[in-house]
């Protein structure tokens, strides 16, 4: 097993993830069908909102891992990404503190979205969010 340690602050990871799921466009939800228990004949259907949540952690060898940031995107109404990493700010999020209008896109209408979104850390809900990554 080989892991390349990052020294210049740029992360290396496999970004080609595939998450198969069934989507109902009329209801804007994803459907998961599974058996309630091993001996069930019929599958039970559960509907969930399509929210993609990413947590970013560092990977320390001798110390405990630290939480760096989070990003939650509603795939039906996600903020349009920035084209450049330097232009990313917390104002790009739908629930920004300034009440700024944000352009939104639907991943299910566009099929492909490419760009940069802000990651933030909220240590205390009474304090403002802190931009921790892009």
Long-range contacts (C-beta under 8 A, 24 or more apart in sequence): 3-59, 23-50, 23-108, 25-108, 28-76, 49-74, 50-74, 50-75, 50-76, 51-75, 54-119, 56-119, 56-132, 56-133, 67-121, 68-119, 68-121, 68-132, 68-133, 69-119, 69-120, 69-121, 69-132, 69-133, 70-119, 70-120, 70-121, 70-122, 71-117, 71-118, 71-119, 71-120, 73-117, 75-106, 75-107, 75-108, 76-106, 76-107, 76-108, 77-104, 77-106, 78-104, 78-105, 78-106, 78-107, 78-113, 79-103, 79-104, 79-105, 79-117, 80-104, 80-105, 80-115, 81-113, 81-114, 81-115, 81-116, 81-117, 82-115, 82-116, 82-117, 83-115, 83-116, 84-116, 85-116, 85-134, 87-116, 88-116, 88-117, 88-118, 88-131, 88-134, 89-118, 89-131, 90-118, 90-120, 90-129, 90-131, 92-117, 92-118, 93-117, 93-118, 93-120, 97-128, 97-129
